[in-house]
Amino acid sequence: MNDKFSHLRQNYTLNSLDEKEVSASPFEQFHRWFDQAASHATIEPNAFVLSTVSKKGKPSSRTMLLKGVEDNGFVFFTNYESAKSTDMKENPQVSMLFLWLPLQRQIRIEGLVSKISNLASDEYFHSRPKESQVGAWVSPQSQIIPSREFLDERWKHFSEKFHDAPVIPRPEHWGGWRVDPTSIEFWQGRESRLHDRLKYSLDDNEWIIQRISP
Ligand SMILES: Cc1cc2nc3c(=O)[nH]c(=O)nc-3n(C[C@H](O)[C@H](O)[C@H](O)COP(=O)(O)O)c2cc1C
């Protein structure tokens, strides 16, 4: 093994996770851990890795930002014509992974994704800074483009186009997705690699909690 990597070793001793102290609701438990991550000065505590699978079974992952937890669904925004959105239209099974190393914690969410309403996408789109709204028009996300100048020219074009517009319309190709989870696993690093894993799973519309071996 290459020493550069194999020498790296952390022992996890900060905390533990006990069946007796967790909430019966995985959403309540998610909010507890998220609030602690946010107050721990974790950079971008709402960043997570979204994994999708194409209809041919090819997986791919990328970092995203969580923008809301609405009616027990995890909401994020992106280009509806991007590679990830193509996957999600063809295969709604996704996973989300939050990693909060300063707290030695990880959350894994698996579930089914669906588009949020146009109204809800409009509402969030218009709450974004104007530059981000223009950016949604500029970038044909996931497409091969000829050069950086291509983006700069499109930026100039759309900035001028919307310069005097009282409201920038939301492009139809941009909006929100929500993940309705079927399982949520909370992982707390422990000593000697004997970590705590508590997994909530939907069983007949009830959340059950099971301990999983690390
Ligand atoms: C910290 C971070 C946050 C990101 N947040 C988002 C996001 O909320 N929405 C988004 O479309 N892309 C976001 N990206 C970019 C994605 O990782 C990815 O490059 C992009 O969505 C294209 O992915 P795709 O080609 O697989 O569809 C973020 C990247 C980073 C590093």
PDBQT file of the ligand as one rigid body, heavy atoms in Angstrom, charges set to zero:
ROOT
HETATM    1  C1  LIG A 301     -20.352  22.266  -2.481  1.00  0.00    +0.000 C 
HETATM    2  C2  LIG A 301     -21.083  22.035  -3.787  1.00  0.00    +0.000 A 
HETATM    3  C3  LIG A 301     -22.438  22.293  -3.864  1.00  0.00    +0.000 A 
HETATM    4  C4  LIG A 301     -23.137  22.100  -5.060  1.00  0.00    +0.000 A 
HETATM    5  N1  LIG A 301     -24.487  22.313  -5.092  1.00  0.00    +0.000 NA
HETATM    6  C5  LIG A 301     -25.167  22.091  -6.223  1.00  0.00    +0.000 A 
HETATM    7  C6  LIG A 301     -26.587  22.244  -6.260  1.00  0.00    +0.000 A 
HETATM    8  O1  LIG A 301     -27.257  22.526  -5.241  1.00  0.00    +0.000 OA
HETATM    9  N2  LIG A 301     -27.221  22.072  -7.461  1.00  0.00    +0.000 N 
HETATM   10  C7  LIG A 301     -26.540  21.717  -8.597  1.00  0.00    +0.000 A 
HETATM   11  O2  LIG A 301     -27.170  21.576  -9.643  1.00  0.00    +0.000 OA
HETATM   12  N3  LIG A 301     -25.211  21.519  -8.589  1.00  0.00    +0.000 NA
HETATM   13  C8  LIG A 301     -24.502  21.701  -7.434  1.00  0.00    +0.000 A 
HETATM   14  N4  LIG A 301     -23.145  21.498  -7.407  1.00  0.00    +0.000 N 
HETATM   15  C9  LIG A 301     -22.482  21.038  -8.649  1.00  0.00    +0.000 C 
HETATM   16  C10 LIG A 301     -22.668  19.522  -8.789  1.00  0.00    +0.000 C 
HETATM   17  O3  LIG A 301     -21.773  18.840  -7.939  1.00  0.00    +0.000 OA
HETATM   18  C11 LIG A 301     -22.455  19.029 -10.245  1.00  0.00    +0.000 C 
HETATM   19  O4  LIG A 301     -21.188  19.428 -10.721  1.00  0.00    +0.000 OA
HETATM   20  C12 LIG A 301     -23.523  19.571 -11.190  1.00  0.00    +0.000 C 
HETATM   21  O5  LIG A 301     -24.807  19.590 -10.589  1.00  0.00    +0.000 OA
HETATM   22  C13 LIG A 301     -23.591  18.739 -12.469  1.00  0.00    +0.000 C 
HETATM   23  O6  LIG A 301     -23.874  17.403 -12.150  1.00  0.00    +0.000 OA
HETATM   24  P1  LIG A 301     -24.381  16.339 -13.246  1.00  0.00    +0.000 P 
HETATM   25  O7  LIG A 301     -23.641  16.671 -14.527  1.00  0.00    +0.000 OA
HETATM   26  O8  LIG A 301     -24.041  15.006 -12.693  1.00  0.00    +0.000 OA
HETATM   27  O9  LIG A 301     -25.855  16.545 -13.405  1.00  0.00    +0.000 OA
HETATM   28  C14 LIG A 301     -22.436  21.659  -6.218  1.00  0.00    +0.000 A 
HETATM   29  C15 LIG A 301     -21.061  21.372  -6.126  1.00  0.00    +0.000 A 
HETATM   30  C16 LIG A 301     -20.400  21.560  -4.919  1.00  0.00    +0.000 A 
HETATM   31  C17 LIG A 301     -18.924  21.216  -4.847  1.00  0.00    +0.000 C 
ENDROOT
TORSDOF 0
